[in-house]
Amino acid sequence: MTKAFRLIASTGIHKGDREYQQDQVALISHERHNGCVLGVVADGMGGRSGGRKASDQVMMTARQLFERYSPETDDPAAMLKSMVEEAHIVIRLTAISAEQEPHSTIAAFLINPRGDCHWVHAGDSRIYHFQGGRLTHRTSDHSYVQALVDRGELTEAEANNHPHSNILVGCLGTESDPPITTHMIAQLHPGDTLMACSDGVWHYFSPTELASVVESLSPREATEFLIEKARTRARGGGDNLSLVIVKIEALVEEKKTVQGMGMGTHPSVPAGATSKA
């Protein structure tokens, strides 16, 4: 970035109406490179222990690869792809000791100090890019209903309420290699907001609603509001919820600035198709 910016961010997680938590979320600031940030959401599946083990493996792999990552010399897209591939392999190995076959989604975005952003996803956890209160781009789910939407057989609204909306056609931990879909934002600007979340969050909101919330509220307020509203709309039948929101803001009249971007964080809120229970 040519000017000094800051990142305002928050994470949120809640078990919803489930008996146990299988989601995981993390927002990590690089120890050696100021302004280099990784946001990750993982939605685990596979029984009480299997799903949590799977999402834990995603987080462990993400932290290890991000710790070794250098924005000055490494390829960000290649690092994110390796994150998916390596987590998939480890999850497959943990299946031996799990009572059900463990699987997980992943939605991860990387912001470099120079302001470029890269993301990767597999499954139906999503990443949204909002700009000025409007949706600019979002990930496309690796799901049965998304395939129907892509073929013009369903609308987005119909897909959200389809009886098979929980069927994934690709994720981590299956016999087949996971789908790996990447995206790049060449330059982030003030007014941009990134949000990664599990389906326990996005299922209950339209893109317009999400854009309005993240535009009008701080990241911490937005995470709290979205979790509370999703739980209300779920009416006692809600899934685990996890999300991370990052806003880009300009530094105004700062005489002394550090190269790159500083991050403000807030505490988190108290082969074949795969079916998400």
N, C-alpha and C positions, 0 to 999 in steps of 0.2 A: 504494500500500500504506500502511496506517496505522502499521505498525511497520517497523523496519529489517530488511532481509533481505540475504542475499548469494547470488550465483550461483557455484556451483562447476562448472566445465566442462572438457571435453576434446574434441578431434577426433582421428580416426584415419583413415588411408588406406593401402591396400596394393594392388598390382596383381594380387594373387592368382596364378592360374596362367596369366594372359594374357601375351602378349608385350609389351604396352604398356598404359599407364594412360590411361583415358578418363574416369574419375570425377574429380570435383573436390569439395572440401568447404571451407567457411569458417565461422568464428565471428567476428563483427565487433562490437566495442564502439564505440558512437557517440562521436565526438570531442567533441561539444558537449553531449551529454545523458547524464549519469551514470545508469547503470542501464538504458539503452536498448541492446538487443542483437539482432543478426540472425544466425540460423543457416541455412546453405544447403547442400544437397547436390544435385549435378547428375551424372547418369549419361549420358555421351555415347555416341552410336552413329554409325557411318559410316566404317569403315576406320581405318587408323592415324592419319591427320591429320584426317579429317572429324569423328570423334567427339570428339576432344580440342578441336578448334576450337569445336564446339558447346557443350561444357561450359564452356570458357573464356569464351565470350560470355555465358553465364548468369551467371557470377561477375562479369564486368566490369559488366554491367547492374545486378546486385544492389548492387554497391559504389557505383556512381554514384547510383542512386536513394536508397539508404540514407543516403549522405552529405548529400543535400539534404533528407532527411526531418526534420520537426519533430514530436515527439510531442504538443506543446502545441496545434498548429494543424492538422496534416494528418490525413487519414483513413487509418488503417493498412491497411484492407482495399483501398482504392483504390490505395495505393502498391504493395501486393503484386500486385494484378491487373496494374498497369502493368508491373511487373517481368517477368511472364510474357509479356505482349503484346509488349513492346519486345525482349526477348530472342528471341522467336520471329521477329520481323521481321529482326533482325540475322543470325540463323542462316540464314534463307532467302537472304539476300544472300551469305553465305559459301559457299553451295552451288556458286557459279560456279567457284570455284577448288579445290574438293575432288574427290578421285577417286571418292568415293561421296557420296550425298546425306546431309548431316549432320543428326542429330536429337539431342535431349536430353530427359531428364526434369528435373523440378525439385521439390524439397521444401524449403520455406522457412518458418521461424517467426520472428516478431517479438515481443519482450518489451518492453513499455513501462515506464518508471520507476514508474508507479502500480500495476503488477502485472497488467495485462490482457495477454493473449497472443493473437496472430492468426497464422493460417497459411494457406498456399496450396500446392497441388501439382498437377502434371500428369504423367501417366505412372505408373510403378510404384515410384518411390522413395517411401518412406513417412515419416510422422511419427507417433510414439506419445506418448500422454500417460499416464504412470503416476502413481498416487497411493497412498502407503502400501503399495507392493509389489504393487499390482493394476493391470491395464490399465483405464483409464477410457474412452479413445477412441483410434482410429487412423484414418488416411486410408483411403479405399477406392480400390484401384488402377483405373486406366483401362486395363484389359486384357481380353482375350478370356475368360480363365478366371474373372475376377471377375464378368463378366456372367453366366456360367453359375452361379456361386455365388449371385448375386442372384436368379436365376430358380429357385433350388432344385434345379438339375440336378447340382451338385457340392457336396461339403463343402469346407471350407477345406483340410483335409489332402489331399483328392484333387486340388484345384486346384494345390497346391504341387508335385505329382509328375506333373501332366498334360503330355503331349508338346508341347502348344501354350502352355505357361505363359509363354513368352518373347514372345508376340504382344501388342503394344500396340494399343489402338484410339484412342489419343490421346496426343500428346506435342508438344514444340516442334520446329519445323522442317519439318513436313509441309505438304502443299498446303492442308489444311483448318486452320481456326483451332484452336488447342490448347484442350482442356478446361481450365477454371479452377474448381477447387473450393476454397472457403474454409471456415474454421472459426474460432470465437472461444472463448476461455476468459476469462470475465469477471474472474476473480481467481485468481491463483496463490497457493499457500499452502506453508508448510514441509512437506516430504515429497513435493511434486510433482517429477516428473522428465519432461523432454522429450527425445526422441531422434528425430533424422532420420537415415535411412540408405538406401543403395541396396539393390537386390534381392540383390546379392552378399553382404549381411549377413543380412537378414531371412529369406531363403530357407531357412536352416539352423536356424531356431529357432522354437519355438512361442511364442505371446504369454506364456504362463506362465513359460517359461524366461527370456525377456527381462526380464520384471518382476522375477524373482528376482535376476538378475544386477545390474541397475541399483539395486536396493534394498540389496543386501548389499555392493557394492563402490563405491569412489569412481569418479567419471567416468573418470579416467585408467586405473584398474585395469580398469574395465568395457570400455573401448574396446580395450585390449590383449587382454583375455580373449576378447571376442567375435570379434575378427579371428583370433586363434590357433585358437579352436574351430571357426570357420567354415571355415578352411583345412583343418583336420583332417577335418572332415565332408565336404568337397568331394572328397577323395581324388584330388587332382591335376587336377580339372576345374573349379576354382572361377573365378568371375568377379572383376572388380575389386571392391574393397570400400571403402566410405567411410561414415563416420558422425560425428555430433556429439551429445554428451550434455550436458545442462544440468540440474543439481539446484538446487532452491531450499531454502535453509537459513536458519533464524532466527539472528540475532545475539544471543548471550546475554551479559548483563551488560556491554554496551558503553556506556560513559559518553559517548563522543563518536562520533556516527554521522553519516554524510552522507545527505542526502535521497536516496531511491531505493535502488538496489542496486549494490553493487560486484561485479566479476566476477573470479573466479580462473580463470586459464587454464593449461593444461598443454600441453607439446609434443605434436605429433601422433605417432602410431606410424608407427618406421621401417616426305492424304485417303485413307483406307484404313488398314488395319492396318500397324503397323511391327514388323518382326521384329528382336529383339535377338540378335545373333550370340553 
